[in-house]
């Protein structure tokens, strides 16, 4: 199984962005539903819904999230999520 590469393509770039976790949760909620988000929250032990559009992205959260999404999503879903994040563009800080 191929690992999901963060949309930035470079390590640590998420620490320079805002709202990526929020956008990911919104996309996942829309495409996969609330139960999927609940499972992700349980597995991470973090309230992902507490991340707002103006919240600085925490690279530690993203480093835990990507491997889970790699397992929980199909390759097509992972690519669609990455595409949605790229289209939204980085929210620099």
C-alpha positions as CSV (number, residue, x, y, z in Angstrom):
1,X,0.0,0.0,0.0
2,X,1.3,3.4,-1.0
3,X,1.8,6.0,1.7
4,X,-0.1,9.3,1.5
5,X,2.3,12.2,1.0
6,X,1.2,15.5,2.5
7,X,0.0,17.8,-0.3
8,X,2.9,20.2,0.3
9,X,5.4,17.6,-0.8
10,X,7.9,18.7,1.8
11,X,8.1,17.7,5.5
12,X,7.1,20.2,8.1
13,X,5.2,22.5,5.6
14,X,2.0,21.9,7.6
15,X,3.4,23.9,10.5
16,X,3.3,27.0,8.2
17,X,-0.4,26.6,7.3
18,X,-3.7,27.3,8.8
19,X,-6.9,25.4,8.5
20,X,-5.7,22.3,6.7
21,X,-6.9,19.9,9.4
22,X,-10.3,21.8,9.4
23,X,-10.6,21.4,5.6
24,X,-9.7,17.7,5.8
25,X,-12.3,17.1,8.5
26,X,-14.9,19.0,6.4
27,X,-14.1,17.0,3.3
28,X,-14.1,13.7,5.2
29,X,-17.4,14.6,7.0
30,X,-19.0,15.5,3.6
31,X,-17.7,12.4,1.7
32,X,-17.6,9.8,4.5
33,X,-19.9,11.0,7.2
34,X,-19.9,11.7,10.9
35,X,-19.3,8.1,11.9
36,X,-16.1,8.1,9.9
37,X,-15.0,11.3,11.7
38,X,-15.9,9.7,15.1
39,X,-13.8,6.7,14.3
40,X,-10.9,8.9,13.3
41,X,-11.3,11.0,16.5
42,X,-11.3,7.8,18.6
43,X,-8.2,6.4,16.9
44,X,-6.3,9.7,17.3
45,X,-7.6,10.6,20.7
46,X,-8.0,14.1,19.5
47,X,-11.1,16.3,19.0
48,X,-10.6,17.0,15.3
49,X,-13.7,19.1,15.3
50,X,-12.0,21.7,17.5
51,X,-9.7,22.8,14.6
52,X,-11.1,25.9,13.0
53,X,-10.3,27.4,9.6
54,X,-8.0,29.9,11.3
55,X,-6.3,27.3,13.6
56,X,-2.5,26.8,12.9
57,X,-2.0,23.2,11.7
58,X,-0.2,21.0,14.2
59,X,2.4,18.8,12.4
60,X,2.1,16.2,15.2
61,X,-1.6,15.8,14.5
62,X,-1.1,15.6,10.8
63,X,1.7,13.1,11.2
64,X,-0.7,10.8,13.1
65,X,-3.6,11.5,10.7
66,X,-2.0,10.7,7.4
67,X,-1.1,7.0,8.3
68,X,-4.7,6.4,9.5
69,X,-6.2,7.9,6.4
70,X,-3.8,5.8,4.4
71,X,-5.6,2.7,5.9
72,X,-9.1,4.1,6.2
73,X,-9.5,5.5,2.7
74,X,-9.3,3.9,-0.7
75,X,-6.6,5.1,-3.0
76,X,-9.2,7.0,-5.0
77,X,-10.5,8.7,-1.9
78,X,-7.0,9.6,-0.7
79,X,-6.2,11.1,-4.1
80,X,-9.5,13.1,-4.1
81,X,-8.7,14.4,-0.6
82,X,-5.2,15.5,-1.7
83,X,-6.7,17.1,-4.8
84,X,-9.2,19.0,-2.7
85,X,-6.5,20.3,-0.4
86,X,-4.3,21.3,-3.3
87,X,-7.2,23.1,-5.0
88,X,-8.0,25.0,-1.7
89,X,-4.3,26.0,-1.6
90,X,-2.1,26.6,1.4
91,X,-3.3,29.0,4.0
92,X,0.1,30.5,4.9
93,X,0.8,32.1,8.3
